[in-house]
Amino acid sequence: MRRVHLPKGTSLSTSVLTSLQHALGDRVITDPVALAEAARDSSRYAPEGMPLALVEAESTEDVSAALAWAHANEVKVSVRGAGTGLSGGAVAYPGGLVVSLAGMNAILDIDVENRLADVQAGVVTADLDAAAHDHGLFFAPDPASARTSTIGGNIATNAGGLRCIAHGVTRDSVAALEVVLADGTVIRTGARTRKNTVGLDLTSLFTGSEGTLGVITSATVRLKPLPEGEPRTFRANFDDIEAAGRAITAIVNSAVQLEVLELLDARSVELIEAFAPSGLRVPGAALLVGQTVGVDAEAAAESIVEICRQHGGQDWAISESDDLLEARRLANPALTAQGLRVSCDVGVPVAQLAAVFRGIADLSKKHDRGISIVAHAGDGNLHPTVEAEDTPEGYAAAEVVIEDIARLALDLGGTISGEHGIGAVKLHELPLQFSDDELRVQRAIKAALDPAGILTPGRAY
Amino acid sequence: MRRVHLPKGTSLSTSVLTSLQHALGDRVITDPVALAEAARDSSRYAPEGMPLALVEAESTEDVSAALAWAHANEVKVSVRGAGTGLSGGAVAYPGGLVVSLAGMNAILDIDVENRLADVQAGVVTADLDAAAHDHGLFFAPDPASARTSTIGGNIATNAGGLRCIAHGVTRDSVAALEVVLADGTVIRTGARTRKNTVGLDLTSLFTGSEGTLGVITSATVRLKPLPEGEPRTFRANFDDIEAAGRAITAIVNSAVQLEVLELLDARSVELIEAFAPSGLRVPGAALLVGQTVGVDAEAAAESIVEICRQHGGQDWAISESDDLLEARRLANPALTAQGLRVSCDVGVPVAQLAAVFRGIADLSKKHDRGISIVAHAGDGNLHPTVEAEDTPEGYAAAEVVIEDIARLALDLGGTISGEHGIGAVKLHELPLQFSDDELRVQRAIKAALDPAGILTPGRAY
């Protein structure tokens, strides 16, 4: 048995950890370097202290044993896949237990005739998509992190991404789950059918619950048939971001079938070009880029470009290359490289896009601080990044602006988080969107399923 | 103030009811004929005694006042819209309170550019659809009862219908809700955006909760653009129902875009023709009927008919008339007229259709009892009707067969209810699908939101 490295300041005795090691052997990791790594996610939220141990689960039984142990010993648990979360939901608790699903990465079955896949939680999302391709199918949810993030994490956060305008969010592709509850009990939710009205919809409830209600160990997800024909990528530059917003509203309200519709403002394009030069021309105000698929992809792209032209779009192009979308996927690493960690993730109804762009420009002036914008524009989901020093003081100053952006989104009928979730980073913004009664209902459900409060406590709601 | 008619056997004093009448005036109905009417739904589940009173709510405040009163006085509450439910979920409790939302039937707003509608719970579903048509939009959920059932009831039961294969279930069209909790507290859930990851997904949780967690008073629902071109209706007859099942699996797995895909077996067609003759030819074993929409509707219908032919389909036809689907909508009234109330509502993965048809034929032989089948075949959702006398003994005998059908569906990876819900009628089947732990989780959530257990208690799960 490996030697136990007990972090300083923990109140748990070595003998308590020994019982976990007795149950799980060398899947219990206590090496400080590994623990420090497992304590973080991709957000700017830093752990407040070292966890006690990390369980690298290899099976549902491992997860069950780990939670039963944590429940019995009242140890707080954080749950992680690839650690790509942007809201601090997977950050470890001081003296807590980290449960990692990264090793549970088997694609168990692809049921072609029912267009379903059974996957363990640790499967990398792009790997599932690639496996489905071999059968003429694909997995629609497509967060920008798809090549590194895991399906369990995607489900736990109800991840969004680039193709939501065509295929909805991750929740829309989840049919059934296997979940380990806080006390180690294993349950299944949902069904393999397209319709199911038996009991409460626990599948939707666990999806997006950010690790607070149970640990998702495997899932049955829906696949879709690969579209025929070759996709087309289109682009247009705008000198006026509000005009780009009106163009997007018009495109979404036209008869055209869209697969992707994204917006990058001029500052974001500059930063991406600085990070990974690809010859992308910096627009006057905003670049609109997207994709159409299917046998009518070319005609659809032409219709979209025509709508852009009617709204002042220039330098338009239609291409068979995917390069533009690849550039879009680099937005988060490019901003992170500048010390600008994306944390603002508001959503507005799509007809309010021009208004939200105008409001953000006003806030930039009011606070005398640059705000760049990357947006899943077709769903009205924006990631404004407030320029700030990469210091606690810099973030505190930026946070004031971010809260104003959240209020702006709510005033326009929107939401304070479109796809990143609340985690730890946005917890203070919750009262802007929820009444006390609404928060009380959320927490009553949490208390019903996790009465000891060990699972990702104090986060998400 | 109107005179109070206290039903016999109630334990509540007149003074208790007086406080309700003080709050709600003549919206409190105690006329025995009206109460008897409000005590039933469209299922074969009969009320066990008369309710104390009916509240005909005209506002969210009325519902809140009624529930606060019921909560304070520990009176069981049933909730109803049009009373079209098929599982007994809206049947009144003896000495209970009935809250009717039928009078809250205003379409509050149609937000064309965001493709959203705000509606009160009592709006008839087809009225919402018609109002959306005026703006080039439509409301996709389309239960066979759409011309009488209300949107609140559709949401509370997560209703299915004919267009689910193309547009999903009711839950997929609900963006946000206003809900009155058991103690009268009013909350809002969801958002007007396409993406929202703030807190637990209470919108999905209340949708399909069958009146057990709260009373839905209004909703924000998603609309879709009306397809261009004229729809096409297609049909084909099969001499072998298993071949029809294989044809459906092949159609659903083809590249064709479907709007509707239904199956009626020969016995069902006979009954519909007897109820409302339309010249529908009775097939050897099964009639497959469906619809395609959009500019490619004719070509899509031709592809489908070709797949039917390859699987032995005969007498195929493609038409611009909607008559065949109208006939399909008469299945429930036609069976009801025979004393055969549809109550079986199983679902299977669509590749298991031939197997479930074979299994039902085997059960028909085993029990020596006719079983007719109407199916939303494209989603694998079947309504088998077991022939039985319209007496308690007849139903008890049929129930044995129905339970065997439920077991068959589960053995094939299916569900015991695709769209009608559990209500009171199917409560005894729940342990076939849920483990004790799974039931415990459902009931823990119920207890967290309705600790006094007044809202539709003892039903759904």
HADDOCK unambig.tbl for C-alpha pairs under 7 A between the chains (distance, minus, plus):
assign (segid A and resid 113 and name CA) (segid B and resid 253 and name CA) 6.52 0.50 0.50
assign (segid A and resid 113 and name CA) (segid B and resid 351 and name CA) 5.67 0.50 0.50
assign (segid A and resid 114 and name CA) (segid B and resid 349 and name CA) 6.08 0.50 0.50
assign (segid A and resid 114 and name CA) (segid B and resid 350 and name CA) 6.03 0.50 0.50
assign (segid A and resid 114 and name CA) (segid B and resid 351 and name CA) 5.78 0.50 0.50
assign (segid A and resid 158 and name CA) (segid B and resid 197 and name CA) 6.84 0.50 0.50
assign (segid A and resid 169 and name CA) (segid B and resid 195 and name CA) 6.94 0.50 0.50
assign (segid A and resid 187 and name CA) (segid B and resid 437 and name CA) 6.79 0.50 0.50
assign (segid A and resid 187 and name CA) (segid B and resid 438 and name CA) 5.90 0.50 0.50
assign (segid A and resid 191 and name CA) (segid B and resid 414 and name CA) 6.65 0.50 0.50
assign (segid A and resid 191 and name CA) (segid B and resid 415 and name CA) 6.60 0.50 0.50
assign (segid A and resid 192 and name CA) (segid B and resid 349 and name CA) 6.04 0.50 0.50
assign (segid A and resid 192 and name CA) (segid B and resid 413 and name CA) 6.30 0.50 0.50
assign (segid A and resid 192 and name CA) (segid B and resid 414 and name CA) 6.31 0.50 0.50
assign (segid A and resid 193 and name CA) (segid B and resid 347 and name CA) 6.24 0.50 0.50
assign (segid A and resid 193 and name CA) (segid B and resid 348 and name CA) 5.57 0.50 0.50
assign (segid A and resid 193 and name CA) (segid B and resid 349 and name CA) 4.77 0.50 0.50
assign (segid A and resid 193 and name CA) (segid B and resid 414 and name CA) 5.97 0.50 0.50
assign (segid A and resid 194 and name CA) (segid B and resid 379 and name CA) 5.67 0.50 0.50
assign (segid A and resid 195 and name CA) (segid B and resid 169 and name CA) 6.95 0.50 0.50
assign (segid A and resid 195 and name CA) (segid B and resid 347 and name CA) 6.90 0.50 0.50
assign (segid A and resid 195 and name CA) (segid B and resid 379 and name CA) 6.97 0.50 0.50
assign (segid A and resid 195 and name CA) (segid B and resid 418 and name CA) 4.83 0.50 0.50
assign (segid A and resid 195 and name CA) (segid B and resid 419 and name CA) 6.51 0.50 0.50
assign (segid A and resid 196 and name CA) (segid B and resid 415 and name CA) 6.39 0.50 0.50
assign (segid A and resid 196 and name CA) (segid B and resid 417 and name CA) 5.90 0.50 0.50
assign (segid A and resid 196 and name CA) (segid B and resid 418 and name CA) 4.32 0.50 0.50
assign (segid A and resid 196 and name CA) (segid B and resid 419 and name CA) 6.30 0.50 0.50
assign (segid A and resid 197 and name CA) (segid B and resid 158 and name CA) 6.85 0.50 0.50
assign (segid A and resid 197 and name CA) (segid B and resid 208 and name CA) 6.61 0.50 0.50
assign (segid A and resid 197 and name CA) (segid B and resid 417 and name CA) 5.45 0.50 0.50
assign (segid A and resid 197 and name CA) (segid B and resid 418 and name CA) 5.38 0.50 0.50
assign (segid A and resid 197 and name CA) (segid B and resid 419 and name CA) 5.40 0.50 0.50
assign (segid A and resid 197 and name CA) (segid B and resid 420 and name CA) 6.79 0.50 0.50
assign (segid A and resid 197 and name CA) (segid B and resid 421 and name CA) 4.88 0.50 0.50
assign (segid A and resid 198 and name CA) (segid B and resid 417 and name CA) 5.83 0.50 0.50
assign (segid A and resid 198 and name CA) (segid B and resid 421 and name CA) 5.93 0.50 0.50
assign (segid A and resid 198 and name CA) (segid B and resid 422 and name CA) 6.20 0.50 0.50
assign (segid A and resid 199 and name CA) (segid B and resid 209 and name CA) 6.94 0.50 0.50
assign (segid A and resid 199 and name CA) (segid B and resid 460 and name CA) 5.98 0.50 0.50
assign (segid A and resid 199 and name CA) (segid B and resid 461 and name CA) 5.41 0.50 0.50
assign (segid A and resid 200 and name CA) (segid B and resid 205 and name CA) 6.16 0.50 0.50
assign (segid A and resid 200 and name CA) (segid B and resid 208 and name CA) 6.60 0.50 0.50
assign (segid A and resid 200 and name CA) (segid B and resid 209 and name CA) 5.50 0.50 0.50
assign (segid A and resid 200 and name CA) (segid B and resid 442 and name CA) 6.44 0.50 0.50
assign (segid A and resid 201 and name CA) (segid B and resid 204 and name CA) 6.56 0.50 0.50
assign (segid A and resid 201 and name CA) (segid B and resid 205 and name CA) 5.46 0.50 0.50
assign (segid A and resid 204 and name CA) (segid B and resid 201 and name CA) 6.56 0.50 0.50
assign (segid A and resid 204 and name CA) (segid B and resid 204 and name CA) 6.25 0.50 0.50
assign (segid A and resid 205 and name CA) (segid B and resid 200 and name CA) 6.16 0.50 0.50
assign (segid A and resid 205 and name CA) (segid B and resid 201 and name CA) 5.46 0.50 0.50
assign (segid A and resid 205 and name CA) (segid B and resid 205 and name CA) 6.44 0.50 0.50
assign (segid A and resid 208 and name CA) (segid B and resid 197 and name CA) 6.60 0.50 0.50
assign (segid A and resid 208 and name CA) (segid B and resid 200 and name CA) 6.60 0.50 0.50
assign (segid A and resid 209 and name CA) (segid B and resid 199 and name CA) 6.96 0.50 0.50
assign (segid A and resid 209 and name CA) (segid B and resid 200 and name CA) 5.51 0.50 0.50
assign (segid A and resid 253 and name CA) (segid B and resid 113 and name CA) 6.50 0.50 0.50
assign (segid A and resid 347 and name CA) (segid B and resid 193 and name CA) 6.25 0.50 0.50
assign (segid A and resid 347 and name CA) (segid B and resid 195 and name CA) 6.91 0.50 0.50
assign (segid A and resid 348 and name CA) (segid B and resid 193 and name CA) 5.58 0.50 0.50
assign (segid A and resid 349 and name CA) (segid B and resid 114 and name CA) 6.09 0.50 0.50
assign (segid A and resid 349 and name CA) (segid B and resid 192 and name CA) 6.05 0.50 0.50
assign (segid A and resid 349 and name CA) (segid B and resid 193 and name CA) 4.78 0.50 0.50
assign (segid A and resid 350 and name CA) (segid B and resid 114 and name CA) 6.05 0.50 0.50
assign (segid A and resid 351 and name CA) (segid B and resid 113 and name CA) 5.69 0.50 0.50
assign (segid A and resid 351 and name CA) (segid B and resid 114 and name CA) 5.79 0.50 0.50
assign (segid A and resid 379 and name CA) (segid B and resid 194 and name CA) 5.67 0.50 0.50
assign (segid A and resid 379 and name CA) (segid B and resid 195 and name CA) 6.97 0.50 0.50
assign (segid A and resid 413 and name CA) (segid B and resid 192 and name CA) 6.32 0.50 0.50
assign (segid A and resid 414 and name CA) (segid B and resid 191 and name CA) 6.65 0.50 0.50
assign (segid A and resid 414 and name CA) (segid B and resid 192 and name CA) 6.30 0.50 0.50
assign (segid A and resid 414 and name CA) (segid B and resid 193 and name CA) 5.96 0.50 0.50
assign (segid A and resid 415 and name CA) (segid B and resid 191 and name CA) 6.60 0.50 0.50
assign (segid A and resid 415 and name CA) (segid B and resid 196 and name CA) 6.39 0.50 0.50
assign (segid A and resid 417 and name CA) (segid B and resid 196 and name CA) 5.90 0.50 0.50
assign (segid A and resid 417 and name CA) (segid B and resid 197 and name CA) 5.45 0.50 0.50
assign (segid A and resid 417 and name CA) (segid B and resid 198 and name CA) 5.83 0.50 0.50
assign (segid A and resid 418 and name CA) (segid B and resid 195 and name CA) 4.83 0.50 0.50
assign (segid A and resid 418 and name CA) (segid B and resid 196 and name CA) 4.31 0.50 0.50
assign (segid A and resid 418 and name CA) (segid B and resid 197 and name CA) 5.37 0.50 0.50
assign (segid A and resid 419 and name CA) (segid B and resid 195 and name CA) 6.53 0.50 0.50
assign (segid A and resid 419 and name CA) (segid B and resid 196 and name CA) 6.32 0.50 0.50
assign (segid A and resid 419 and name CA) (segid B and resid 197 and name CA) 5.42 0.50 0.50
assign (segid A and resid 420 and name CA) (segid B and resid 197 and name CA) 6.81 0.50 0.50
assign (segid A and resid 421 and name CA) (segid B and resid 197 and name CA) 4.89 0.50 0.50
assign (segid A and resid 421 and name CA) (segid B and resid 198 and name CA) 5.94 0.50 0.50
assign (segid A and resid 422 and name CA) (segid B and resid 198 and name CA) 6.22 0.50 0.50
assign (segid A and resid 437 and name CA) (segid B and resid 187 and name CA) 6.79 0.50 0.50
assign (segid A and resid 438 and name CA) (segid B and resid 187 and name CA) 5.91 0.50 0.50
assign (segid A and resid 441 and name CA) (segid B and resid 449 and name CA) 6.94 0.50 0.50
assign (segid A and resid 442 and name CA) (segid B and resid 200 and name CA) 6.44 0.50 0.50
assign (segid A and resid 444 and name CA) (segid B and resid 448 and name CA) 5.64 0.50 0.50
assign (segid A and resid 445 and name CA) (segid B and resid 445 and name CA) 5.78 0.50 0.50
assign (segid A and resid 445 and name CA) (segid B and resid 448 and name CA) 6.11 0.50 0.50
assign (segid A and resid 448 and name CA) (segid B and resid 444 and name CA) 5.63 0.50 0.50
assign (segid A and resid 448 and name CA) (segid B and resid 445 and name CA) 6.10 0.50 0.50
assign (segid A and resid 448 and name CA) (segid B and resid 448 and name CA) 6.07 0.50 0.50
assign (segid A and resid 449 and name CA) (segid B and resid 441 and name CA) 6.93 0.50 0.50
assign (segid A and resid 460 and name CA) (segid B and resid 199 and name CA) 6.01 0.50 0.50
assign (segid A and resid 461 and name CA) (segid B and resid 199 and name CA) 5.40 0.50 0.50
